[in-house]
Amino acid sequence: MVLVDTTGTIRYWSRGASTLFGHVDPVGRTLDVIIPEDYRAQHWAGFHKAMETGVAEAAGGRYNIPINCADGHVRCFPGTFSLLCDGHGRAVGGIGTWTERTGDEQPFTPIEVSPDSSR
């Protein structure tokens, strides 16, 4: 499990995340530590849009997500994302969880996010 604030800074990193990804304790660093470079622009566009609108395109789905592991290899792990909102529907952060493969994961397809689009 990985918990981030509205800037994408890691605030909690579980022991399980360390086991899967190899990064020991990246708390205080941004998600760039695990986002492969080829996906960063799309990730950050979608992340910032979700933090502004309180709506996340990828929330709730179970996807095979490419992760930049500590050994430098990119591997896909099945996981889900949820947007964390306050009582007024404003985003306060996000949480990602990863589990063992069960076969019901959707293929990872990056979501195209236009910086000027609104929902």
VEXDREN-2710 file (C-alpha; in Angstrom, 1 decimal):
% VEXDREN-2710
k/r/px/py/pz
1/MET/0.0/0.0/0.0
2/VAL/1.2/3.5/-0.9
3/LEU/-0.5/6.7/0.4
4/VAL/0.2/10.0/-1.3
5/ASP/-0.9/13.6/-0.6
6/THR/-2.3/16.0/-3.2
7/THR/1.2/16.8/-4.6
8/GLY/2.0/13.1/-5.2
9/THR/4.5/13.0/-2.3
10/ILE/4.5/9.6/-0.7
11/ARG/3.3/9.8/3.0
12/TYR/3.0/6.1/3.8
13/TRP/4.9/3.2/2.2
14/SER/4.0/-0.3/3.5
15/ARG/6.4/-3.2/4.0
16/GLY/4.5/-5.0/1.3
17/ALA/5.3/-2.3/-1.2
18/SER/9.0/-2.6/-0.3
19/THR/8.8/-6.4/-0.8
20/LEU/7.2/-6.0/-4.2
21/PHE/9.1/-3.0/-5.6
22/GLY/12.4/-3.2/-3.7
23/HIS/12.4/0.5/-2.7
24/VAL/13.1/0.5/1.1
25/ASP/11.5/3.7/2.3
26/PRO/10.7/6.4/-0.2
27/VAL/8.5/8.4/2.2
28/GLY/8.9/12.1/1.4
29/ARG/9.7/11.5/-2.3
30/THR/7.3/11.8/-5.2
31/LEU/5.7/8.9/-7.1
32/ASP/8.3/9.4/-9.7
33/VAL/10.3/6.8/-7.7
34/ILE/7.9/4.1/-9.0
35/ILE/6.4/5.6/-12.2
36/PRO/8.4/4.5/-15.3
37/GLU/9.6/7.6/-17.2
38/ASP/7.6/6.7/-20.3
39/TYR/4.3/7.0/-18.3
40/ARG/5.1/10.1/-16.1
41/ALA/3.6/12.8/-18.3
42/GLN/0.3/10.9/-18.6
43/HIS/0.3/10.0/-14.9
44/TRP/0.9/13.5/-13.7
45/ALA/-1.7/15.0/-16.0
46/GLY/-4.3/12.5/-14.7
47/PHE/-3.1/12.8/-11.1
48/HIS/-3.4/16.6/-11.1
49/LYS/-6.8/16.6/-12.8
50/ALA/-8.0/14.1/-10.1
51/MET/-6.7/16.3/-7.3
52/GLU/-8.4/19.3/-8.8
53/THR/-11.8/17.7/-9.6
54/GLY/-12.1/14.9/-7.0
55/VAL/-12.7/12.4/-9.9
56/ALA/-10.1/9.8/-10.9
57/GLU/-10.4/8.0/-14.2
58/ALA/-8.6/4.9/-13.0
59/ALA/-10.2/4.7/-9.5
60/GLY/-11.6/1.4/-8.6
61/GLY/-10.4/-0.7/-11.5
62/ARG/-7.9/-3.5/-11.0
63/TYR/-5.0/-3.1/-13.5
64/ASN/-1.6/-4.5/-14.3
65/ILE/0.4/-1.4/-13.4
66/PRO/3.9/-0.9/-14.7
67/ILE/6.2/-0.1/-11.8
68/ASN/9.9/1.1/-11.8
69/CYS/11.5/-1.3/-9.3
70/ALA/14.6/-0.5/-7.2
71/ASP/16.7/-2.8/-9.4
72/GLY/16.0/-0.6/-12.4
73/HIS/13.6/-3.0/-14.1
74/VAL/10.0/-2.1/-15.0
75/ARG/7.5/-4.8/-13.9
76/CYS/3.7/-4.9/-14.0
77/PHE/1.9/-5.6/-10.7
78/PRO/-1.9/-5.9/-10.3
79/GLY/-3.3/-3.1/-8.3
80/THR/-6.0/-0.6/-7.6
81/PHE/-6.2/3.1/-7.0
82/SER/-8.6/5.1/-4.9
83/LEU/-8.9/8.9/-4.5
84/LEU/-9.2/10.1/-0.9
85/CYS/-11.6/12.9/-0.4
86/ASP/-12.8/15.0/2.5
87/GLY/-16.4/15.4/3.6
88/HIS/-16.9/18.1/0.9
89/GLY/-15.7/15.9/-2.0
90/ARG/-12.3/17.7/-2.2
91/ALA/-9.4/15.4/-2.9
92/VAL/-6.9/15.1/-0.1
93/GLY/-4.7/12.4/-1.6
94/GLY/-4.7/8.9/-3.1
95/ILE/-4.0/5.4/-2.2
96/GLY/-2.7/2.5/-4.3
97/THR/-2.8/-1.1/-3.2
98/TRP/-1.2/-4.1/-4.9
99/THR/-2.0/-7.8/-4.4
100/GLU/-1.2/-11.2/-5.9
101/ARG/-2.4/-12.0/-9.4
102/THR/-5.9/-13.5/-9.6
103/GLY/-6.5/-13.3/-13.3
104/ASP/-9.2/-10.6/-13.2
105/GLU/-6.8/-7.7/-13.8
106/GLN/-7.6/-5.4/-16.7
107/PRO/-4.7/-4.8/-19.2
108/PHE/-3.0/-1.5/-18.4
109/THR/-3.9/1.1/-21.0
110/PRO/-2.6/4.6/-20.3
111/ILE/-5.5/7.1/-20.2
112/GLU/-5.1/10.1/-22.4
113/VAL/-5.7/13.2/-20.5
114/SER/-5.8/16.6/-22.2
115/PRO/-4.6/19.3/-19.9
116/ASP/-7.4/21.6/-20.9
117/SER/-10.2/19.1/-20.7
118/SER/-12.7/19.2/-17.9
119/ARG/-15.2/16.8/-16.5
END
